[in-house]
Amino acid sequence: MKCEFIKPDGQKCEGHAMKDSKFCFFHNPDISDEEKREARSNGGKTKALTLKEPLPELPLKIPDDALLLIADTISRVRAGTLDIRTANCLFYGADKLFKALELAKLNDRVEIIERVIEKRTKKY
């Protein structure tokens, strides 16, 4: 359920209402101004997992290497030893790597086909 607070510009608040309330946390009249101020102050201060040691280097030259990276990342996130933001970065990089490897493989195939066609056209 959405918050029922109406802003000064006439628009309705888009926040989610709290359980057993018609209002979100910041518009709920039952919550003190001090609690709201403290919540705003603490916003964004959640502690991210910090790595005690850098992650080991992994060679990333073939698709199987990227699969190992993904499997390792999933395992570390599940074990709680890798911050989800770092994991998302690694997944994004792995996705880009897969696409680059795919493109390189496709490019190699096109070059082979072009050579074959060139040889055949020279014969005739």
C-alpha positions in Angstrom: 0.0 0.0 0.0 1.2 3.5 -0.8 1.6 6.4 1.6 -1.5 8.6 1.7 0.4 11.8 2.4 -0.3 14.7 0.0 2.7 16.9 -0.7 2.4 20.7 -0.8 2.4 20.5 -4.7 -0.7 18.3 -4.5 1.1 15.1 -5.5 0.7 11.9 -3.5 3.8 10.5 -1.8 5.1 7.4 -3.7 6.5 5.8 -0.6 5.3 2.5 0.8 3.0 2.7 3.8 4.2 1.1 7.1 2.5 -1.9 8.4 -0.7 -0.9 10.2 -0.4 2.7 9.0 -1.7 4.8 6.1 1.7 6.6 5.9 5.3 5.9 5.1 8.0 6.2 7.8 8.7 9.9 7.1 5.0 11.0 6.9 3.8 8.9 9.8 2.6 11.3 12.5 3.2 8.6 15.2 7.0 8.8 14.6 8.8 11.6 16.3 10.8 14.3 14.4 13.9 13.1 16.2 13.5 9.5 14.9 12.9 10.8 11.4 16.0 13.1 11.6 18.1 10.2 12.9 16.9 7.9 10.1 17.8 10.5 7.5 21.2 10.9 9.1 21.8 7.2 9.0 20.6 6.8 5.5 23.3 5.4 3.2 25.6 4.5 6.2 25.0 0.8 6.1 28.2 -1.0 6.3 29.2 -2.9 3.2 31.1 -6.1 3.6 34.8 -5.2 3.2 37.2 -7.8 1.9 39.8 -8.8 4.4 42.0 -9.9 1.5 41.8 -9.0 -2.2 40.1 -11.6 -4.4 42.6 -13.9 -6.1 43.3 -13.1 -9.7 41.6 -15.3 -12.3 42.7 -15.6 -15.9 39.8 -14.6 -18.1 40.7 -15.8 -21.6 38.1 -18.4 -22.5 34.4 -18.7 -21.6 35.1 -21.5 -19.1 37.2 -18.9 -17.1 34.2 -16.6 -16.9 32.0 -19.5 -15.8 34.5 -20.1 -12.9 34.3 -16.4 -12.0 30.5 -16.5 -11.9 30.5 -19.7 -9.8 33.1 -18.4 -7.4 31.2 -15.1 -7.0 27.9 -16.9 -6.3 29.7 -19.1 -3.7 31.3 -16.0 -2.0 28.0 -14.1 -1.9 26.2 -17.1 -0.4 28.9 -17.5 2.2 28.6 -13.8 3.1 32.2 -13.1 2.3 31.6 -10.9 -0.8 29.6 -7.7 -0.9 26.6 -7.8 -3.3 27.8 -4.6 -5.0 31.2 -6.2 -5.8 29.4 -9.3 -7.0 27.1 -7.2 -9.3 30.2 -5.6 -10.7 31.8 -9.0 -11.3 28.6 -10.3 -13.0 28.4 -7.2 -15.2 32.1 -7.7 -16.2 31.5 -11.4 -16.8 28.6 -10.6 -19.1 30.7 -8.1 -21.1 33.5 -10.7 -21.3 31.1 -13.4 -22.6 29.9 -11.0 -25.3 33.5 -9.9 -26.2 34.6 -13.6 -26.4 31.5 -14.4 -28.5 32.2 -11.6 -30.8 35.9 -12.6 -31.2 34.9 -16.1 -32.0 32.4 -14.9 -34.5 35.0 -12.7 -36.1 37.4 -15.6 -36.4 34.8 -17.6 -38.1 34.0 -14.8 -40.5 37.7 -14.5 -41.4 37.9 -18.2 -42.1 34.9 -18.0 -44.4 36.3 -15.0 -46.2 39.6 -16.8 -46.8 37.7 -19.8 -48.2 35.6 -17.6 -50.5 38.7 -15.8 -51.6 40.5 -19.0 -52.5 37.5 -20.3 -54.4 37.0 -17.1 -56.4 40.8 -17.1 -57.3 40.4 -20.6 -58.8 37.7 -19.5 -61.2 
